[in-house]
Every structure is written in structure tokens, then in C-alpha cells.
Amino acid sequence: MNVKIEPSWEQRLAGEFEKPYFRQLTEQVRQEYAQFPCYPPGRLIFNAFNLCPFDKVKVVIIGQDPYHEPGQAMGLSFSVPDGVRIPPSLVNIYKEIEDDLGVPASRSGDLTRWAEQGVLLLNATLTVRAHVANSHQRLGWGIFTDGTIKALSDGRDHLVFMLWGGFARSKKALIDPQRHCILESVHPSPLSANRGGWFGQHQFSRCNQYLEAHGTVPIAW
């Protein structure tokens, strides 16, 4: 696997990389990739970090697990490569952006453009075995990504954390609400969104209003 992480993150997370759990995690992930088809490709495991350096982060969107079918996962939560069918959750995200901001829904599911503006699209688990959702959840990625959230909460000010669904909302305890804006809602998946609590929350305009109020250029969603 060709796995590299952007230098500012390497520095900020050096303590995590040195812990025994991370060495064990690395070895288990290597074994999984050697024995089974796994996603995303090794070079994209840290794609969210590589596209969005620590000091450039403005917004954090927390997902749970990479897509586990071929050609979907690209190391960014909710994102799929251009040309791949847009997943239902992202369809609902686009619908809410259109309703909230009047921005027409994109025809591409590739969210690289968000990441490059400062949106950290962080999955709590960074790898997955093909066709088996949550198959790498117990390997230790959660410890690492919790450390990432804590590093941002403690090392930055005035970030927007968008917590969608029960799993993402469970990360709220890692975030200092006095220093950051926390926006919570149900998950944008059709099962949750159609029950209410996703549409009409104006999260994207609220996010941008907060950023602008603290002297930060808003996100072009």
C-alpha cells in the first residue's frame, strides 16, 4: 500500500502514530488489503487529510464507513468519483443545499471541490473490506479519527462540525462547544431523512453565516 498523510496532519497526529494501537491497526489493515479486495485504494486512505491540511480546515463532516462496492470509495465521506451514480444520502444533501442556498444540484458525486475549500470529509473508519459494511470498524480506526476530531477541537477555533445521525452525534463529546459551532441533524439517508429532521434545517447557510461572522471565507457548496 502506498499510504502517505499530508505533513501538517503528520505533525499534529504524531502522538497517535506512535501509540501501540496504531502500529497494530497498520498491520491489520495491511493484512486485509493483502488477503481481500478492500477500499479505498491504499493511496486514498488518507485522501480527506491530504486534500485538506490541518490549518485549512473550516468544516468537518463526519461519516461512518467507506462505501464497500467497487469504484465507489475515494477516502472522502459521502463522496464518490465522478461518473459513479450519486448515492441516496448525497442526493438528499444536494436537495437540501438547493433548497437552502438555491445552488442547483451537482451532477457529480465527487466532493473533492469541498475538500479543497476546507471541508474535512472524515469517515470514522477509513477502510473497509469489499461487500462487507463496517468490516474494519473494530480494527482501531475509531481511536485514530476520534484523536483527529479532538486535535481539531483543541488546536483550532471557530470550526463548524456537522453531525448527521446518531453515530456522528456521538462524537459531540470530543468537541468544545465554546470554541466551535456544532450543527446536528438526522442522517441524510432516505430512511432517516424522510421521517423528518433533515430537510429544512438550513445547515449550509447557517454554516456559512458562522464562518463569515468569524472572518472566514464561506464554502461554495
Residue pairs with C-beta under 8 A, 6 or more apart in sequence:
1 29
1 30
1 33
1 42
1 43
1 45
2 42
2 43
3 42
3 43
3 45
3 46
4 43
4 46
4 50
5 13
5 46
5 49
5 50
6 46
6 49
6 50
6 53
6 54
7 53
8 53
8 54
8 55
9 46
9 49
9 53
9 54
9 148
10 17
11 54
12 54
12 151
12 155
13 144
13 147
13 148
13 151
15 147
16 22
16 143
16 144
16 147
16 148
21 140
21 143
22 140
22 143
22 144
24 140
25 139
25 140
25 141
25 143
25 144
28 139
28 140
29 38
29 45
29 127
29 136
29 139
32 38
32 127
32 129
32 136
32 139
33 42
33 127
36 129
36 130
37 70
37 129
37 130
38 127
38 128
38 129
38 130
38 136
39 66
39 67
39 68
39 70
39 72
39 73
39 127
39 128
39 130
40 47
40 66
40 73
40 74
40 75
40 127
44 73
44 74
44 75
45 75
45 126
45 127
46 75
46 126
47 74
47 75
47 76
47 115
48 75
48 76
48 77
48 115
48 120
48 121
48 122
48 123
49 120
49 148
51 76
51 112
51 115
51 116
52 115
52 116
52 118
52 119
52 120
52 121
54 151
54 152
54 155
54 156
55 156
56 118
57 118
57 119
57 120
57 152
57 156
57 159
58 117
58 118
58 119
58 159
58 160
58 211
58 216
58 217
58 219
59 118
59 119
59 120
59 159
59 160
59 161
59 162
59 207
59 211
59 219
60 119
60 120
60 122
60 149
60 152
60 159
60 160
60 161
60 162
61 77
61 78
61 119
61 120
61 121
61 122
61 162
61 164
62 77
62 122
62 123
62 124
62 149
62 161
62 162
62 163
62 164
62 167
62 168
62 171
63 77
63 78
63 121
63 122
63 123
63 124
63 168
64 123
64 124
64 125
64 134
64 165
64 167
64 168
65 123
65 124
65 125
65 128
65 133
65 134
65 136
65 137
66 72
66 73
66 75
66 123
66 125
66 126
66 127
66 128
67 73
67 80
67 87
67 128
68 128
68 129
68 130
68 131
68 132
68 133
68 135
69 130
69 131
70 130
71 80
71 81
71 84
72 80
72 81
72 84
72 87
73 80
73 128
74 80
74 81
74 110
75 123
75 126
76 111
76 112
76 115
76 121
76 123
77 121
77 122
77 123
78 87
78 89
78 90
78 93
78 111
78 121
79 90
79 109
79 110
79 111
79 112
79 115
79 121
80 86
80 87
80 90
80 109
80 110
81 109
81 110
82 108
82 109
82 110
83 108
84 109
85 109
86 94
86 108
86 109
87 109
88 189
88 190
89 187
89 188
89 189
89 190
90 109
90 111
90 188
91 105
92 188
92 189
92 190
92 193
92 198
92 199
93 188
94 105
94 106
95 105
95 199
96 188
96 198
96 199
96 200
96 201
96 203
96 204
97 103
97 105
97 204
97 221
98 104
98 105
99 199
99 200
100 202
100 203
100 204
100 205
101 204
101 205
101 221
103 221
111 119
111 121
113 220
114 121
114 219
114 221
115 121
117 219
117 220
118 219
119 219
120 152
122 145
122 148
122 149
123 145
124 141
124 142
124 145
124 146
124 167
124 171
125 134
125 136
125 137
125 139
125 141
125 142
125 145
126 136
126 141
126 144
126 145
127 136
127 139
127 141
128 134
128 135
128 136
129 135
129 136
146 171
146 174
149 161
149 171
149 174
149 175
150 174
152 159
153 159
153 174
153 175
153 176
153 179
153 180
154 176
156 179
156 180
157 179
157 180
157 214
158 179
158 180
158 181
158 210
158 211
158 214
158 216
159 179
159 180
159 181
160 180
160 181
160 182
160 183
160 207
160 210
160 211
161 171
161 172
161 175
161 180
161 181
161 182
161 183
162 168
162 183
162 203
162 207
163 169
163 171
163 172
163 182
163 183
163 184
163 185
164 184
164 185
164 186
164 187
164 188
164 198
165 185
165 186
165 187
165 189
165 192
166 187
167 187
168 187
169 184
172 182
172 184
175 182
181 206
181 207
181 210
183 201
183 203
183 206
183 207
185 197
185 198
185 201
185 203
186 192
186 193
186 195
186 196
186 197
186 198
187 193
187 198
188 198
192 198
193 199
204 219
204 221
207 218
207 219
208 218
208 219
208 221
211 217
211 218
211 219
212 218
